[in-house]
Amino acid sequence: MNDDPNTTSDSALKQIDYPEGKYPEYQAEGLQHVKAQLIRLLGEKQKDIVLDLAFWNRKYREEYKEAITKHGGRWLLVFLDADKEVLRRRIAGRRVQRDALSLNDKRRDGDSAFDVENETFEMYWDGFERPVGEGEIVIKVL
């Protein structure tokens, strides 16, 4: 589960179908939906659940760990460790793929919608708190 489909299904694509300034509101709605769906699925006790969220700081990760534990689940934190250049290449590749599609193509989704400028990328990179000592499993992304 992640918030992109929830953010984009009701609100379309950032900077393409709605103003960038609306993104925080739509993202908050998407995250509320993810958390409600997580709690519902935990209550069913029948499925493994994968949360594909940024988990950019320890506080945010702890919030989800607590919710999972409270509702009878067992969490596992997997950190996909990629260096800056790998991430830059992937972002640029997604942009090229997106821009090759017509505006009505259904493959233009939340995963392809973002234009991440260098300043924004650096802000996110500098603000990310790597998980250390949180029971994480680290996988190096090449």
C-alpha positions as CSV (number, residue, x, y, z in Angstrom):
1,M,0.0,0.0,0.0
2,N,1.2,3.5,-0.6
3,D,-0.4,7.0,-0.8
4,D,0.2,7.7,-4.5
5,P,-2.8,5.9,-5.9
6,N,-5.0,7.4,-3.2
7,T,-3.7,10.9,-3.8
8,T,-4.0,10.6,-7.6
9,S,-7.1,8.5,-8.0
10,D,-9.4,11.2,-6.6
11,S,-7.3,14.2,-7.4
12,A,-5.4,13.3,-10.6
13,L,-1.8,14.3,-11.2
14,K,0.1,17.0,-9.4
15,Q,1.0,20.0,-11.6
16,I,-0.8,18.4,-14.5
17,D,-4.4,18.1,-13.4
18,Y,-4.4,20.3,-10.3
19,P,-2.3,23.1,-8.8
20,E,0.9,22.1,-6.9
21,G,-0.4,24.0,-3.9
22,K,-3.2,21.4,-3.4
23,Y,-0.8,18.5,-3.1
24,P,-0.4,18.6,0.7
25,E,-4.2,18.5,1.1
26,Y,-4.5,15.6,-1.3
27,Q,-1.5,13.8,0.2
28,A,-2.9,14.1,3.7
29,E,-6.2,12.5,2.5
30,G,-4.3,9.7,0.8
31,L,-2.3,9.0,3.9
32,Q,-5.5,8.9,6.0
33,H,-6.9,6.4,3.6
34,V,-3.7,4.3,3.8
35,K,-3.8,4.2,7.6
36,A,-7.5,3.3,7.7
37,Q,-6.9,0.5,5.2
38,L,-3.9,-0.7,7.2
39,I,-5.9,-0.9,10.4
40,R,-8.8,-2.7,8.6
41,L,-6.4,-5.3,7.0
42,L,-4.6,-5.8,10.4
43,G,-8.0,-6.5,11.9
44,E,-8.6,-9.3,9.3
45,K,-5.4,-11.0,10.4
46,Q,-5.2,-12.9,7.1
47,K,-2.7,-11.1,5.0
48,D,0.9,-9.9,4.9
49,I,0.9,-6.1,4.3
50,V,3.6,-4.1,2.6
51,L,3.6,-0.3,3.2
52,D,5.5,1.5,0.5
53,L,5.9,5.0,2.1
54,A,8.8,7.3,2.4
55,F,9.1,7.0,6.2
56,W,11.5,9.9,5.9
57,N,12.0,10.4,9.7
58,R,12.1,8.2,12.8
59,K,9.0,9.8,14.3
60,Y,7.0,8.9,11.2
61,R,8.3,5.4,11.3
62,E,7.5,5.0,15.0
63,E,4.0,6.2,14.4
64,Y,3.3,3.3,12.0
65,K,5.2,0.8,14.1
66,E,3.0,1.7,17.1
67,A,-0.2,1.4,15.0
68,I,0.8,-2.0,13.6
69,T,1.7,-3.3,17.0
70,K,-1.4,-1.9,18.6
71,H,-3.6,-3.7,16.1
72,G,-1.9,-7.1,16.5
73,G,0.6,-6.9,13.6
74,R,4.3,-7.4,13.5
75,W,6.4,-4.8,11.6
76,L,9.6,-5.3,9.6
77,L,11.5,-2.2,8.4
78,V,13.3,-2.7,5.2
79,F,15.5,0.3,4.1
80,L,16.4,0.4,0.4
81,D,19.7,2.3,0.5
82,A,20.4,4.2,-2.7
83,D,23.0,6.8,-3.3
84,K,22.1,10.2,-4.8
85,E,23.1,9.4,-8.4
86,V,20.9,6.2,-8.5
87,L,17.9,8.3,-7.3
88,R,18.6,11.1,-9.8
89,R,18.8,8.6,-12.7
90,R,15.6,7.0,-11.7
91,I,13.8,10.3,-11.4
92,A,15.1,11.4,-14.7
93,G,14.1,8.1,-16.3
94,R,10.5,8.4,-15.0
95,R,10.2,11.9,-16.4
96,V,11.4,10.8,-19.8
97,Q,9.0,7.9,-19.8
98,R,6.1,10.1,-18.7
99,D,6.8,12.8,-21.2
100,A,6.7,10.3,-24.0
101,L,3.1,9.4,-23.2
102,S,0.0,11.3,-24.3
103,L,-1.8,13.3,-21.7
104,N,-4.7,10.8,-21.7
105,D,-2.5,7.7,-21.4
106,K,-3.5,5.7,-18.3
107,R,0.1,5.0,-17.6
108,R,0.5,8.6,-16.5
109,D,0.0,7.9,-12.8
110,G,1.3,9.0,-9.4
111,D,4.6,7.3,-10.0
112,S,5.3,9.3,-13.1
113,A,3.8,12.7,-12.2
114,F,6.6,14.3,-10.3
115,D,9.0,16.9,-11.7
116,V,11.6,16.9,-9.0
117,E,13.9,19.9,-9.4
118,N,17.4,19.8,-8.0
119,E,16.6,22.1,-5.1
120,T,13.6,20.0,-4.1
121,F,15.7,16.8,-4.4
122,E,18.4,18.2,-2.2
123,M,15.9,19.3,0.4
124,Y,14.5,15.8,0.6
125,W,17.9,14.2,0.6
126,D,19.2,16.4,3.4
127,G,16.0,16.0,5.4
128,F,15.9,12.2,5.3
129,E,16.7,10.5,8.6
130,R,18.3,7.1,7.8
131,P,17.1,4.4,10.1
132,V,19.8,3.4,12.4
133,G,19.2,1.1,15.4
134,E,15.5,0.6,14.6
135,G,15.6,-3.0,13.8
136,E,16.0,-2.2,10.1
137,I,17.1,-4.6,7.3
138,V,19.3,-2.7,4.8
139,I,19.3,-3.5,1.1
140,K,21.8,-1.6,-1.0
141,V,20.2,-0.4,-4.3
142,L,22.5,-0.3,-7.3
